[in-house]
Amino acid sequence: MAYLHGGTMRFTSATIALLCVMGVTAVKSQAQPPRRLAPDLILSTPISADVANDGATIVADLTEPAVHYIAPDGRLSWSLTAKGSGPGDVLQPYRVALAENTVWIYDFILRDVSAYSRDGTFIRRFRLALPLAIVDDIVAIGDTALVVLGVTRQAAFANRAIHVFDAVGAHKRSFGEVAFAVDRTRLIMTGTGTLARTAQNTLLYVRKGPYQLLEYGVDGRLRRSLAPPMAIAAVVDSLQRIETNAKGRERITSRAGEIRFPLRGAPLSNGLVLSGVSDRGTSRWWVHPSQGAPVPVSLPGGISPSSWNARTCELVAFTDRDDEPALVAVAARAVLPAALVNAMGCVGRDPSTNRRK
């Protein structure tokens, strides 16, 4: 239900409490709950989800640990639940991505990537050729390229945030500036931002500080820069409070409820983009049209958008149902102004059937 950016190989209770740092605010009750995906699926700590072009969804459950594949009709198709470090096992699945024929899983503890077929068959496991101190996001571009947002200590690429690898982990290129941080160790602890794939197979990079919305091609060329809905200076150094007690032990706590910081961006249909800001604990949302200023929008309380399902015109998001984590789909026509829904070509579409009414 959040986007962890930690610098340790173990998840203590304090570290898990910091999962809210990049994407999730407190969950509130919803009067008209969105459509639940895989209703019988029990989740513990869902942390990452991705939607393929055909509407299939993959979700990683960090502490269960498990990875679940949900078919385009919203039913659970298969799950990976074998805990371990061997081929086909999961230990702490942290980021997932879906391509045409491949499921990609990045494991936080093992620090490697596993590839599976769409039916859940294990293909291979590999280590990224460029070592990364923290991985913020992974994005699949077809079945041949994996794009990783993260921070490396290697001097040649230390100021680059976006790293392109081939299907076996060979490093191809890096581009895009990491978030600014006076204390570099804070950057490795909290991450540089979020990354998402657009329908045109470009990359939407939400840079944490200073707040920027940048769209890149996989070749590293900047395609466009969207005007942020509000100005936010560098926040990496202020996202966490680090205190040292008399015995020299550090205590790390989140300051997410005290400051402003960017939330995950979601590319929508026809070039529109959803952006968000956590404003001292309150989530605020905007939609950026192809032209003009961003439009403020309201989303149901407690919703943490993860991906966009262009097939059904729904936001796939994390929330709580009956005090349990859940993955839901929020229909655009239920929460966005009619003009924006029309601009995305979603008017009259029934998400349950993907047909025009």
C-alpha positions in Angstrom: 0.0 0.0 0.0 3.0 2.2 -0.1 6.3 2.8 -1.8 9.2 1.8 0.5 12.5 3.5 0.1 14.8 2.0 2.6 18.5 1.5 2.9 18.6 -1.7 4.9 18.3 -5.3 3.9 15.9 -6.1 6.8 12.5 -4.8 7.4 12.0 -3.8 11.0 8.7 -2.5 12.3 10.2 1.1 12.1 11.2 0.6 8.5 7.8 -0.8 7.5 6.3 2.3 9.2 8.2 4.4 6.7 6.4 2.8 3.7 4.2 5.9 3.6 7.1 8.1 2.5 6.4 8.2 -1.2 2.8 7.4 -2.0 0.2 6.5 0.6 -1.7 8.5 3.2 -3.9 7.3 6.0 -6.8 5.2 4.7 -10.3 6.5 5.2 -13.7 4.8 4.8 -15.4 5.1 1.4 -19.2 5.5 1.0 -19.2 4.1 -2.5 -16.3 1.7 -2.7 -14.7 1.1 -6.1 -14.7 -2.3 -7.9 -12.5 -4.8 -6.0 -10.1 -6.8 -8.1 -9.7 -10.5 -7.2 -12.2 -10.2 -4.2 -11.1 -13.4 -2.6 -7.4 -12.4 -2.6 -6.0 -11.8 0.9 -3.2 -9.2 0.9 -0.8 -8.4 3.7 1.5 -5.5 2.5 0.8 -4.8 -1.2 3.5 -2.5 -2.3 3.6 -2.5 -6.1 1.2 -3.1 -9.0 1.3 -2.8 -12.8 -1.3 -3.1 -15.5 -0.6 -4.5 -19.0 -2.1 -3.2 -22.2 -4.7 -6.0 -22.2 -5.9 -5.1 -18.7 -4.1 -7.9 -16.8 -2.7 -6.8 -13.4 0.3 -8.0 -11.4 0.7 -7.1 -7.7 3.5 -7.7 -5.2 2.8 -8.4 -1.6 6.0 -7.6 0.3 5.7 -9.3 3.6 3.5 -12.3 2.7 5.6 -12.7 0.5 3.7 -13.3 -2.7 3.1 -12.1 -6.3 -0.3 -12.4 -7.8 -1.4 -12.3 -11.4 -5.0 -11.0 -12.0 -6.6 -11.7 -15.4 -8.2 -8.9 -17.4 -11.6 -9.9 -16.1 -10.5 -9.1 -12.6 -10.1 -12.7 -11.4 -7.1 -14.2 -9.7 -5.3 -16.4 -12.2 -2.1 -17.5 -10.4 0.2 -16.7 -7.4 3.8 -17.1 -6.6 4.1 -18.0 -2.9 7.2 -20.2 -2.5 9.4 -18.3 0.0 13.1 -18.7 -0.7 16.0 -17.7 -2.8 15.9 -20.4 -5.4 14.6 -20.2 -9.0 10.9 -19.4 -8.9 10.9 -18.4 -5.2 10.1 -15.0 -3.8 11.7 -13.5 -0.7 10.7 -9.8 -0.6 9.0 -9.0 -3.9 9.3 -5.2 -4.1 8.6 -4.0 -7.6 6.7 -5.7 -10.5 6.2 -4.9 -14.1 4.2 -6.5 -16.9 5.2 -6.7 -20.6 3.4 -8.4 -23.5 4.7 -11.8 -22.6 6.8 -11.3 -19.5 6.3 -10.7 -15.8 9.3 -8.9 -14.1 9.9 -9.0 -10.4 12.6 -7.2 -8.4 13.3 -8.7 -5.0 14.4 -6.2 -2.3 16.6 -8.7 -0.3 18.0 -10.7 -3.2 18.6 -7.5 -5.2 17.9 -9.3 -8.4 15.3 -9.6 -11.1 13.2 -12.7 -12.0 11.4 -13.1 -15.3 8.3 -15.2 -15.7 6.0 -16.0 -18.6 2.4 -14.7 -18.4 1.2 -18.1 -17.2 3.6 -18.0 -14.2 6.4 -20.2 -15.6 9.8 -19.3 -14.3 12.2 -18.1 -17.1 15.4 -16.8 -15.5 16.8 -14.8 -12.7 19.6 -12.2 -13.1 21.5 -9.4 -11.4 21.5 -6.0 -12.9 24.9 -5.2 -14.4 24.9 -1.7 -12.9 24.6 -2.1 -9.1 21.9 0.1 -7.5 21.9 1.1 -3.9 18.1 1.6 -4.0 15.5 0.7 -6.6 12.4 3.0 -6.7 10.5 1.5 -9.6 10.8 -0.9 -12.6 9.1 -0.4 -15.9 8.9 -2.9 -18.8 9.2 -1.7 -22.3 8.1 -4.7 -24.3 9.9 -8.0 -23.5 13.3 -6.8 -24.4 14.0 -3.8 -22.1 13.6 -3.2 -18.4 13.9 0.4 -17.1 14.8 0.9 -13.5 14.5 4.1 -11.5 17.1 4.1 -8.7 20.3 5.4 -7.3 23.8 4.0 -7.8 27.1 4.7 -6.1 29.1 4.2 -9.2 30.6 7.6 -9.9 29.9 7.6 -13.7 26.2 7.3 -13.1 25.8 8.6 -9.5 23.7 11.6 -10.7 21.5 9.6 -13.0 18.1 8.3 -11.9 16.8 6.3 -14.9 18.7 3.2 -16.0 17.9 1.0 -19.1 18.8 -2.7 -19.1 18.2 -5.4 -21.6 16.2 -8.6 -20.9 19.2 -10.3 -19.2 20.4 -7.3 -17.1 23.0 -5.7 -19.3 23.3 -2.0 -18.8 22.5 0.1 -21.9 22.3 3.7 -20.8 21.4 6.1 -17.9 19.8 9.5 -17.9 17.6 11.9 -15.9 18.9 13.7 -12.8 18.4 12.2 -9.3 16.6 14.2 -6.7 18.7 16.8 -5.0 20.0 15.9 -1.5 22.5 17.6 0.7 23.0 14.4 2.5 23.5 11.7 -0.1 22.7 8.9 2.4 19.2 10.3 2.8 18.7 10.0 -1.0 19.6 6.3 -0.8 17.2 5.9 2.1 14.2 7.7 0.6 14.7 7.3 -3.1 14.6 9.8 -6.0 10.9 9.6 -7.2 8.6 7.3 -9.2 8.6 6.0 -12.8 5.7 4.8 -15.0 5.2 3.7 -18.6 2.9 5.7 -20.9 0.8 4.2 -23.7 3.4 5.4 -26.1 6.2 3.4 -24.3 7.7 6.6 -23.0 8.6 7.1 -19.3 6.9 9.5 -16.8 9.5 10.4 -14.1 8.2 12.2 -11.0 11.3 13.7 -9.6 11.0 14.2 -5.8 12.9 17.4 -5.4 12.8 19.8 -6.8 9.3 18.6 -7.9 9.3 17.9 -11.6 7.1 15.8 -14.0 9.3 14.7 -16.9 8.5 12.5 -19.8 11.5 10.7 -21.4 12.0 8.4 -24.3 13.8 5.1 -23.6 16.6 6.6 -25.7 17.1 9.2 -22.9 15.6 12.2 -24.9 13.4 14.5 -22.9 10.0 14.5 -24.7 8.1 17.0 -22.5 8.1 18.7 -19.1 4.7 19.2 -17.4 4.1 22.1 -15.1 3.9 20.8 -11.5 0.6 21.7 -9.8 2.5 23.3 -7.0 6.2 24.2 -6.4 8.0 22.0 -4.0 11.7 22.5 -3.4 14.1 19.6 -2.5 12.5 17.4 0.1 14.8 14.4 0.4 16.7 15.7 3.4 13.5 16.4 5.3 11.4 13.3 4.6 12.8 11.4 7.6 13.9 12.3 11.1 17.0 10.6 12.3 17.6 10.7 16.0 20.5 9.1 18.0 20.0 8.0 21.6 22.6 7.9 24.4 23.7 4.5 23.3 24.4 5.7 19.8 21.5 3.8 18.2 19.6 5.6 15.5 15.9 5.9 15.4 14.3 6.8 12.0 10.8 8.2 11.7 8.8 9.6 8.9 7.9 13.3 8.6 5.4 12.6 5.8 2.6 14.2 7.8 4.5 17.4 8.4 5.7 18.4 4.9 4.7 18.5 1.2 6.1 15.9 -1.2 5.1 14.5 -4.6 3.0 11.3 -4.9 3.1 8.8 -7.7 2.2 10.0 -11.2 0.0 7.9 -13.4 -0.1 8.3 -17.2 -3.7 8.2 -18.4 -5.1 7.8 -21.9 -4.5 10.2 -24.8 -1.5 11.8 -23.1 -3.2 13.0 -20.0 -1.4 12.5 -16.6 -2.6 12.2 -13.0 -0.3 13.8 -10.5 -0.5 14.1 -6.7 1.0 15.8 -3.7 0.9 14.9 -0.1 0.2 18.2 1.6 1.0 17.6 5.3 -0.8 14.3 5.3 -3.6 15.2 2.9 -3.5 13.9 -0.6 -4.3 16.4 -3.4 -4.7 15.3 -7.0 -4.7 16.9 -10.5 -5.1 15.8 -14.1 -2.8 17.4 -16.7 -4.5 17.8 -20.1 -2.6 17.7 -23.3 -2.7 21.5 -23.2 -3.4 24.0 -20.5 -3.0 24.1 -16.7 -3.5 21.0 -14.5 -7.1 20.5 -13.3 -7.8 19.7 -9.6 -9.7 16.5 -9.1 -11.1 14.6 -6.2 -10.4 10.9 -5.6 -12.0 8.7 -2.9 -10.3 9.0 0.5 -7.7 6.4 1.2 -7.0 5.6 -2.5 -3.4 5.3 -3.5 -3.3 5.1 -7.4 -0.7 2.7 -8.8 -1.5 2.2 -12.5 -4.0 3.1 -15.2 -6.0 0.5 -17.0 -6.6 2.0 -20.5 -8.7 -0.9 -21.5 -11.4 -0.2 -18.9 -10.6 3.5 -18.2 -10.0 2.8 -14.5 -7.3 3.7 -12.0 -5.9 0.6 -10.3 -5.2 1.6 -6.7 -4.5 0.3 -3.2 -6.9 1.0 -0.4 -8.4 -0.8 2.7 -11.6 -2.9 2.8 -12.9 -4.0 6.1 -9.5 -3.0 7.7 -7.7 -5.2 5.2 -5.5 -4.1 2.3 -7.2 -4.4 -1.1 -6.6 -3.8 -4.8 -9.4 -1.8 -6.5 -10.3 -0.3 -9.8 -11.7 3.3 -9.8 -13.8 4.2 -12.9 -12.6 7.5 -14.4 -16.2 8.5 -15.2 -17.0 8.2 -11.4 -14.4 10.6 -10.2 -13.2 12.9 -13.0 -14.9 15.8 -14.7 -16.8 14.9 -17.9 -14.5 17.0 -20.1 -11.5 15.0 -19.0 -13.3 11.7 -19.3 -14.3 12.7 -22.8 -10.7 13.7 -23.6 -9.5 10.2 -22.7 -12.2 8.5 -24.8 -13.9 6.9 -21.8 -17.4 8.3 -22.2 -20.1 5.6 -21.7 -17.6 2.7 -21.3 -18.7 0.0 -18.8 -15.5 -1.2 -17.0 -17.0 -4.6 -16.3 -17.3 -5.4 -20.0 -15.1 -2.8 -21.7 -18.0 -2.0 -24.0 -19.8 1.2 -24.9 -23.2 1.5 -23.2 
